[in-house]
Amino acid sequence: MLANGAKLGYKEKGAAGDFTVLPGLKELPDLGVEPEKVENTCLTDNNKQYENGIGDLGEMTYKFKYDNTKADCPYRVMRQAQEAGKVLTFQETLKDGTITEYDAEVSVKRTGGGVNAVIEFELSMAVQSDLKYTDPTAPTN
């Protein structure tokens, strides 16, 4: 499946209502929990034994088209959320209808540019919750 058609929306944590979609999304991060491997070997074991420890979501950074021409541009809105230290609720929706929701504190970084190179901004997530997955429903005939 192509990433085309994916959306990222946000709202205030705990707020009711719809998510506001952030226009200009260009790239999605890898998404999922990678548990830490914890060694738990007994003296009677012939080989090392391991268990899954707590998860690590790793770096989650979305890339966006840079635009700072209006008060509601994603760059400006997310930068203001960063400056205020707000935790927001995010909803990533893929073209097939798969939805992932989580709470995160954001950091914003504008990328550099050069001749014939676009300027983007990166939206990095410091996730503050578990990931909540909603699978798409199968079409009924």
Backbone bond lengths (Angstrom), bond angles and torsions (degrees), N, CA, C in turn:
res aa  C-N    CA-C-N  psi(-1)  N-CA   C-N-CA  omega(-1)  CA-C   N-CA-C  phi
1 M - - - 1.455 - - 1.529 108.51 -
2 L 1.293 116.43 137.25 1.456 121.69 176.20 1.529 110.29 -77.17
3 A 1.314 115.90 154.63 1.463 120.82 176.43 1.528 111.34 -75.76
4 N 1.324 117.25 -14.22 1.467 121.31 -179.33 1.523 109.92 -52.72
5 G 1.318 116.73 137.01 1.457 121.57 178.46 1.514 113.64 93.55
6 A 1.339 118.03 -6.74 1.463 120.76 178.85 1.522 110.12 -70.12
7 K 1.337 115.83 148.82 1.465 121.91 -179.41 1.521 109.62 -134.43
8 L 1.317 115.84 152.20 1.456 122.30 172.39 1.522 107.58 -127.04
9 G 1.318 115.36 122.91 1.456 120.86 177.72 1.514 110.61 -119.32
10 Y 1.333 116.15 163.89 1.459 121.11 -179.82 1.517 109.51 -143.42
11 K 1.321 115.34 161.92 1.454 123.01 168.48 1.519 107.72 -158.13
12 E 1.325 115.55 165.99 1.457 119.72 177.32 1.523 108.83 -60.68
13 K 1.328 117.27 140.97 1.460 120.78 179.38 1.519 109.43 -60.19
14 G 1.323 116.37 129.27 1.462 122.27 179.12 1.512 114.66 84.28
15 A 1.325 118.03 -4.84 1.466 121.30 -178.59 1.523 110.38 -78.08
16 A 1.317 115.12 144.25 1.465 120.48 174.37 1.523 108.39 -83.00
17 G 1.311 115.90 168.31 1.454 119.97 174.69 1.509 113.22 99.78
18 D 1.325 113.74 -173.43 1.456 122.20 -174.08 1.522 111.90 -79.58
19 F 1.327 114.35 160.26 1.451 121.86 174.01 1.526 108.75 -83.91
20 T 1.323 117.24 144.37 1.459 123.11 173.67 1.523 107.54 -90.46
21 V 1.322 117.10 119.03 1.468 121.43 -178.96 1.523 109.10 -74.99
22 L 1.334 115.08 135.09 1.461 121.86 177.52 1.531 108.75 -90.27
23 P 1.333 118.48 109.75 1.472 120.10 -178.92 1.528 111.82 -71.84
24 G 1.324 114.68 156.79 1.459 120.04 175.08 1.520 114.53 90.56
25 L 1.340 118.22 13.15 1.462 121.36 179.40 1.528 109.86 -64.61
26 K 1.331 116.84 128.64 1.459 121.74 -176.83 1.526 113.63 -116.72
27 E 1.323 117.02 -26.02 1.466 119.36 -175.11 1.514 110.69 -153.30
28 L 1.350 114.94 136.61 1.461 122.02 177.93 1.524 110.06 -99.10
29 P 1.340 117.45 150.94 1.459 119.48 174.58 1.530 110.76 -86.59
30 D 1.318 116.22 167.39 1.455 120.50 167.09 1.522 106.44 -62.43
31 L 1.327 116.57 144.90 1.461 119.79 -174.99 1.515 109.92 -136.72
32 G 1.312 117.21 121.65 1.449 122.14 178.77 1.510 110.84 155.43
33 V 1.307 115.13 165.88 1.461 121.42 -176.98 1.520 109.18 -97.84
34 E 1.304 115.91 131.08 1.452 121.93 175.80 1.527 107.88 -113.19
35 P 1.363 117.07 102.36 1.463 118.62 -177.17 1.528 111.94 -69.18
36 E 1.320 114.58 145.46 1.452 120.31 176.22 1.526 108.99 -73.62
37 K 1.313 116.97 135.98 1.465 121.78 178.29 1.530 107.67 -84.51
38 V 1.347 116.17 121.41 1.457 121.69 -177.11 1.525 108.63 -111.83
39 E 1.314 116.35 124.43 1.462 121.26 179.30 1.530 109.25 -76.58
40 N 1.349 116.82 130.65 1.469 122.76 -177.86 1.538 108.55 -142.34
41 T 1.330 116.41 64.76 1.459 122.74 -175.02 1.523 110.59 -94.17
42 C 1.331 115.66 136.01 1.464 122.30 175.06 1.529 109.41 -91.89
43 L 1.308 116.49 161.18 1.460 120.97 179.56 1.525 112.63 -65.21
44 T 1.327 116.80 -21.17 1.465 120.16 -179.45 1.525 113.24 -90.87
45 D 1.324 118.35 -6.74 1.463 121.78 -179.65 1.526 110.82 -76.15
46 N 1.335 116.01 143.09 1.469 121.06 176.65 1.523 112.10 -81.88
47 N 1.317 116.79 -25.49 1.460 122.75 -179.42 1.517 108.85 -132.59
48 K 1.291 115.14 159.45 1.463 119.23 176.29 1.523 109.53 -62.25
49 Q 1.310 116.57 142.63 1.455 123.55 178.79 1.532 107.99 -115.61
50 Y 1.336 116.40 143.15 1.456 121.11 -176.47 1.519 111.45 -129.74
51 E 1.315 115.50 153.78 1.463 123.82 173.08 1.525 107.60 -130.12
52 N 1.328 115.85 155.90 1.456 119.52 173.43 1.522 109.08 -79.67
53 G 1.321 115.36 129.75 1.453 121.38 176.70 1.520 110.49 -94.13
54 I 1.309 115.60 -153.20 1.464 119.01 -179.94 1.519 110.03 -72.21
55 G 1.312 115.68 156.37 1.453 121.50 -175.88 1.513 113.20 -82.66
56 D 1.309 114.36 158.08 1.459 122.46 174.85 1.521 107.27 -131.59
57 L 1.324 116.79 119.67 1.458 120.98 -179.97 1.523 112.33 -78.38
58 G 1.310 117.04 -11.85 1.462 119.80 179.51 1.524 111.31 67.20
59 E 1.304 115.15 -164.44 1.465 121.39 179.10 1.521 110.12 -79.06
60 M 1.314 116.69 125.88 1.462 121.60 174.29 1.523 107.14 -117.56
61 T 1.333 116.55 104.57 1.453 121.09 -178.40 1.521 109.60 -128.52
62 Y 1.323 115.79 122.56 1.465 123.06 176.13 1.526 107.87 -96.44
63 K 1.328 116.95 144.65 1.469 121.12 176.20 1.522 109.18 -109.58
64 F 1.335 115.12 138.60 1.455 122.88 -177.64 1.521 110.85 -130.71
65 K 1.312 114.50 154.69 1.463 121.90 168.73 1.524 107.12 -65.54
66 Y 1.323 117.36 131.59 1.462 121.17 179.28 1.525 109.91 -77.70
67 D 1.328 115.38 129.04 1.462 122.78 175.12 1.521 106.58 -155.13
68 N 1.310 117.42 124.51 1.462 121.43 179.24 1.526 109.96 -131.32
69 T 1.355 116.63 38.13 1.463 120.82 -174.74 1.522 113.90 -91.45
70 K 1.350 117.79 -15.06 1.467 121.08 -177.67 1.521 110.15 -133.96
71 A 1.317 115.85 159.01 1.469 121.29 -179.13 1.518 112.65 -63.08
72 D 1.349 117.84 -26.99 1.468 119.95 -177.70 1.530 113.23 -101.09
73 C 1.331 117.78 16.59 1.464 120.99 176.66 1.529 108.93 -66.15
74 P 1.334 117.37 141.15 1.465 120.20 -179.32 1.530 113.65 -53.29
75 Y 1.334 117.41 -39.92 1.466 120.03 -179.65 1.525 110.88 -58.72
76 R 1.320 116.07 -46.88 1.461 120.15 -176.94 1.530 111.63 -71.91
77 V 1.331 117.01 -43.44 1.468 120.98 -178.11 1.532 110.34 -63.49
78 M 1.320 117.42 -44.92 1.463 120.51 -178.71 1.526 111.56 -71.70
79 R 1.322 117.26 -34.12 1.465 120.10 176.12 1.522 110.64 -64.16
80 Q 1.348 116.83 -40.02 1.462 120.69 177.49 1.531 111.33 -66.67
81 A 1.322 117.49 -36.97 1.470 121.01 175.72 1.522 110.15 -63.79
82 Q 1.333 116.38 -39.60 1.468 120.66 177.15 1.522 110.40 -62.13
83 E 1.332 116.42 -48.51 1.464 120.85 -177.77 1.526 111.96 -62.28
84 A 1.329 116.79 -32.99 1.466 121.40 179.61 1.527 112.36 -84.57
85 G 1.336 117.76 -8.98 1.456 121.36 -178.23 1.520 113.21 67.41
86 K 1.333 116.35 28.37 1.467 120.94 -178.07 1.523 111.46 -73.78
87 V 1.339 115.17 145.05 1.455 121.81 168.51 1.522 105.90 -101.35
88 L 1.325 115.99 122.01 1.459 122.44 -178.79 1.525 109.89 -111.12
89 T 1.322 116.11 160.26 1.457 121.33 172.90 1.522 107.62 -99.73
90 F 1.338 115.58 130.76 1.456 121.67 -178.61 1.516 110.47 -114.72
91 Q 1.333 115.38 149.77 1.457 122.46 176.82 1.523 108.16 -133.49
92 E 1.340 115.25 114.18 1.459 121.25 174.97 1.520 107.33 -97.60
93 T 1.331 116.60 126.80 1.465 121.63 -179.32 1.524 108.72 -122.35
94 L 1.330 115.22 124.64 1.463 120.67 177.73 1.520 110.05 -91.72
95 K 1.310 115.85 164.16 1.466 122.14 -177.21 1.529 112.71 -57.10
96 D 1.349 117.36 -32.60 1.462 120.46 -178.96 1.530 113.11 -80.98
97 G 1.333 116.82 -1.17 1.458 120.82 178.78 1.515 114.72 98.00
98 T 1.327 118.48 -1.83 1.454 121.30 176.44 1.528 109.09 -66.04
99 I 1.340 115.97 130.52 1.464 121.28 -178.22 1.524 109.13 -121.70
100 T 1.325 115.80 135.67 1.455 122.22 173.58 1.521 107.41 -126.47
101 E 1.343 116.09 127.75 1.461 121.31 179.07 1.524 109.64 -119.98
102 Y 1.319 115.68 147.56 1.462 122.04 177.44 1.524 109.38 -164.78
103 D 1.322 115.42 161.78 1.456 122.28 174.73 1.520 108.20 -101.41
104 A 1.328 116.69 141.55 1.464 119.75 -179.20 1.516 111.14 -155.72
105 E 1.313 113.99 151.41 1.456 122.91 167.28 1.520 105.41 -95.97
106 V 1.315 118.14 139.68 1.465 121.25 -172.33 1.517 112.64 -108.68
107 S 1.328 113.97 158.04 1.466 121.02 165.81 1.522 106.82 -134.97
108 V 1.320 115.59 143.55 1.462 122.59 -173.49 1.520 109.14 -120.05
109 K 1.338 115.16 134.30 1.460 120.35 176.78 1.516 108.67 -136.92
110 R 1.339 116.18 125.36 1.456 120.84 174.98 1.516 107.36 -84.02
111 T 1.339 115.83 134.67 1.456 119.42 179.47 1.520 110.35 -84.17
112 G 1.308 115.58 163.55 1.462 120.95 176.87 1.520 110.65 -80.77
113 G 1.307 115.36 -178.31 1.457 120.19 -179.43 1.507 110.43 -153.32
114 G 1.323 115.59 176.61 1.450 122.35 178.45 1.518 108.79 -158.44
115 V 1.303 116.29 -165.90 1.453 120.95 179.76 1.527 109.44 -60.96
116 N 1.330 115.82 127.09 1.459 122.47 -179.44 1.526 113.59 55.26
117 A 1.318 117.36 32.65 1.462 121.83 177.10 1.527 108.07 -124.91
118 V 1.312 115.66 135.90 1.463 119.52 -178.89 1.517 111.18 -81.15
119 I 1.311 114.48 153.32 1.454 121.16 172.52 1.524 106.72 -96.94
120 E 1.306 115.86 134.14 1.454 122.49 179.54 1.518 108.58 -124.70
121 F 1.340 115.76 175.69 1.452 118.08 165.66 1.512 108.79 -131.97
122 E 1.323 114.44 147.84 1.453 121.86 -179.39 1.521 108.85 -106.55
123 L 1.315 115.42 132.50 1.461 122.90 179.06 1.517 107.37 -111.80
124 S 1.331 116.53 105.58 1.461 121.95 -178.44 1.517 110.07 -98.06
125 M 1.338 114.83 141.41 1.460 121.93 -175.47 1.522 111.32 -108.99
126 A 1.330 116.22 129.42 1.461 122.56 167.20 1.527 104.39 -103.24
127 V 1.327 116.15 93.48 1.466 121.97 -170.70 1.529 110.25 -67.58
128 Q 1.343 115.33 135.18 1.462 122.94 -175.73 1.525 112.61 -117.32
129 S 1.338 118.06 13.34 1.466 121.04 -177.50 1.519 109.09 -152.82
130 D 1.320 115.27 176.76 1.459 119.92 170.24 1.519 108.41 -74.80
131 L 1.329 116.39 160.20 1.452 121.16 172.82 1.524 107.95 -82.52
132 K 1.325 116.34 133.00 1.461 121.49 177.61 1.521 106.99 -110.78
133 Y 1.341 115.91 118.72 1.461 121.52 -177.71 1.525 110.60 -102.13
134 T 1.321 115.76 139.43 1.455 122.37 171.23 1.526 106.74 -126.79
135 D 1.339 115.54 115.71 1.459 120.30 -179.72 1.527 110.09 -79.28
136 P 1.338 116.51 150.96 1.465 118.67 178.16 1.523 109.96 -67.43
137 T 1.315 115.74 150.44 1.454 119.96 176.90 1.524 109.21 -85.34
138 A 1.308 114.82 145.11 1.465 119.82 178.47 1.524 109.09 -73.81
139 P 1.318 117.10 140.91 1.471 119.22 178.69 1.535 110.50 -65.03
140 T 1.303 116.17 141.92 1.461 120.38 177.23 1.506 109.58 -97.73
141 N 1.306 115.49 140.87 1.482 119.87 -179.08 1.495 110.75 -106.44
